[in-house]
Amino acid sequence: MTSKNFRLMAALPLVAMAALAVSCGDDAGEMHGNSAAVDDGAIRFAAAAELSRAGDITTNNLTSFNVYAYTGTASAPVTFMDNVVVTKTASNNWTYSPLQYWPAKQSVDFYAFAPSTWVGADGPLTPVPYDAASGTEDIVYAVSPDLTGNSGMANAQVVFNFRHALSKLTVKMSSTNPELKVVVTNVAMTNIMTRGNFSFPAGSTADAASAETVGKWTDQNTPNAYVLQWAQSPTDQLTLTSTPTVIAASGLGRGGEMYVLPQQLTYRSQGSGSDTYIGVQCSIYDAKSGERLWPNENTPEEDLVPGSSTGDGMLKFPLSTSRYSEWQPGVHYIYSLVINSNEEMGAIEFGTPTVDTFIDIEQTYE
């Protein structure tokens, strides 16, 4: 690097398992269901979802979900409801057809999910393969096990509390130094696994989060690079301002949000091999003179972009640190990259991670 000090800030998240225990109803704090006056032995449903933001599945915008139900034992389950679609009416009741009735002297395990496409015909009792390559779909699941009809209570319901199966990401960029002009050509996240198998939990998702009540992802595979900014001409380049800009290519997420597989993150070889990181192809100029400050003759070759028509360098922001090495389901990770410098440009230094609370979790690099 040159004689000027180059300071980079990037937000990365940390999360404790306890964060997954947070769950609630819709925005009004209500749980909608049927309201029959008498108990006729029919199985009815109600649903609630975890606290979410715009673009996510919530109790308010959840209009349908699918249900599998089983009697028998864990080793010999008997299908009782086979991928039944439950829909919400205009009066906020959940209905399905044909109506099912509680079996005598048998308990029932219920599994629900939305949208309807992500659990196939094999059902939820075996690991469910899923491909999150599009980054646009939020998927939720719920389990209510070991239930029986209650003849002493009118309209006994199966109440589902849905949990988010994926992690959510938002990437923002800014520059708060008015003496600099930071021009970004391309931004990409590398080596993000897009396929995996999801196992429904055995316990109720209405209970506190634990290994028994939270679904598990395994066999994550098929690494992908998510291109968040791609300039095909100078007019497509992004000049950073002090106001953070959400970076998201068209089609990759609603409102700049992406939904990705929970997975392990690595950064062992400084942005090569299987490392997971955000790569920013950019140039940094003096705002007044227009002189390029970075990259320059002192920039290491590994930080240059071969063949770049704009002479850009590559900044690499790890998605993993020594304190944090995985994404958790149901957590929104906000990566805020702030590219600044002062009069002395020197080596890139990274500060100590900090922890915020669920659902938006940020960490600062300096």
QUINORBEL-V303251 format. One record per residue. PHI is phi in whole degrees, 0 to 359 (NA if undefined). D_CENTER is the distance of its C-alpha to the mean C-alpha in Angstrom with 1 decimal. Layout:
# QUINORBEL-V303251
phi={PHI,PHI}
d_center={D_CENTER,D_CENTER}
This chain:
# QUINORBEL-V303251
phi={NA,275,284,268,279,255,250,238,235,217,267,230,261,233,213,261,301,298,298,289,285,288,209,204,273,282,298,269,77,253,235,270,197,281,220,293,281,229,270,252,82,279,271,234,235,219,215,219,230,293,304,216,249,303,96,267,284,231,299,292,259,284,255,200,211,251,229,250,220,221,253,82,240,297,276,220,288,241,294,249,229,247,55,280,270,249,238,265,273,297,266,65,260,257,232,204,211,283,294,256,239,300,287,286,58,223,269,232,258,250,231,231,200,206,292,288,274,271,250,275,292,285,81,265,278,240,306,260,289,213,242,258,300,291,72,253,247,272,237,230,214,208,225,230,267,56,254,227,293,243,292,272,232,296,56,299,246,268,258,264,251,276,242,281,273,254,263,242,233,225,244,235,223,201,217,255,265,291,275,246,237,255,248,256,265,225,223,212,259,249,58,269,290,249,238,190,243,253,249,296,286,276,268,288,284,277,274,303,297,200,298,271,241,241,296,233,261,221,57,297,207,63,295,222,255,270,275,261,213,217,261,268,207,305,289,270,291,251,264,288,235,287,271,302,253,286,258,202,295,304,92,263,101,266,68,83,266,236,245,229,294,301,194,287,238,228,207,253,241,58,87,215,62,263,300,257,200,261,260,242,271,203,227,239,239,288,297,275,273,81,292,286,264,205,287,213,294,263,288,302,302,291,262,267,251,303,80,292,290,256,69,288,252,239,262,238,249,294,270,227,230,295,261,219,221,200,267,256,292,77,239,262,261,248,260,246,260,245,257,227,201,237,292,245,276,223,288,285,238,243,273,280,298,234,239,252,249,300,246,262,234,235,224,254,249,231}
d_center={35.2,37.9,39.8,37.3,34.7,31.2,28.5,24.8,22.1,18.3,15.7,13.6,12.0,13.5,12.8,15.3,15.1,16.9,14.0,12.8,16.2,15.6,16.0,18.1,19.5,19.2,20.0,23.6,23.0,24.7,24.3,25.9,28.1,31.6,34.7,37.5,40.7,41.7,40.3,41.0,39.1,36.3,32.7,30.6,27.0,25.0,21.3,19.0,15.2,13.2,13.3,11.1,11.5,13.0,11.4,9.7,11.9,14.3,17.7,19.3,17.9,17.7,21.0,21.1,19.9,21.5,23.3,24.9,27.4,29.8,33.0,34.9,33.6,30.7,32.9,34.4,32.1,33.6,31.6,32.3,29.8,28.6,25.4,26.8,25.2,25.2,25.2,25.6,28.9,30.0,31.1,27.8,29.0,27.2,29.6,30.0,33.0,35.1,35.0,34.8,36.8,36.4,38.2,41.1,40.8,37.5,34.0,31.0,27.4,25.0,21.6,19.6,16.5,15.4,15.5,18.7,18.1,15.7,18.2,21.5,25.1,25.0,23.2,21.0,23.6,22.8,19.6,17.8,17.1,14.1,13.5,10.2,12.3,12.3,8.7,9.8,9.4,7.7,9.6,11.3,14.2,17.2,20.3,23.7,26.1,29.9,30.9,34.4,36.1,37.8,41.1,41.8,38.9,38.8,35.8,33.8,30.2,27.3,24.6,21.0,18.3,15.0,11.9,8.3,8.1,4.7,2.1,2.0,5.3,8.8,12.0,15.3,18.8,22.2,25.7,27.8,31.1,33.5,35.6,33.0,31.8,28.5,28.1,24.9,25.4,22.3,18.8,16.7,14.1,15.9,15.8,12.2,12.7,11.9,13.9,14.2,15.8,14.5,17.1,17.5,18.8,22.5,22.5,21.7,18.3,20.4,21.4,20.1,17.3,19.0,19.2,20.9,18.6,15.1,14.2,14.3,13.1,16.0,17.6,14.7,16.6,17.3,16.3,15.5,15.9,13.8,16.5,15.5,19.2,22.3,25.8,28.5,31.1,31.8,31.1,27.4,27.0,25.1,27.3,25.3,26.5,26.1,23.7,20.2,19.1,15.6,15.5,14.1,16.4,17.5,15.5,12.2,10.2,12.0,13.3,11.8,8.1,6.3,4.1,5.0,7.0,7.4,10.5,13.5,14.0,17.6,19.9,23.4,25.3,24.6,22.4,24.0,23.9,20.6,19.2,15.6,16.1,16.0,19.4,21.2,24.5,26.6,30.1,31.3,34.6,37.0,36.6,40.4,41.9,39.2,39.7,36.9,36.0,33.3,33.5,37.2,39.8,38.5,34.9,34.3,34.3,30.9,29.4,31.1,29.9,32.6,33.9,32.2,34.5,33.5,34.0,30.5,29.2,25.8,23.8,21.3,18.6,17.4,13.8,15.7,18.6,21.3,19.7,16.1,15.2,11.9,8.2,8.1,6.6,6.5,6.1,5.7,7.2,10.1,12.3,15.7,18.4,21.9,24.7,28.1,31.4,34.9,38.4,37.9,35.3,34.7,32.2,28.5,27.8,24.7,24.9,24.0,20.3,20.0,17.7,16.7,15.5,12.6,10.7,11.1,12.2,14.3,16.9,19.9,21.7,25.4}
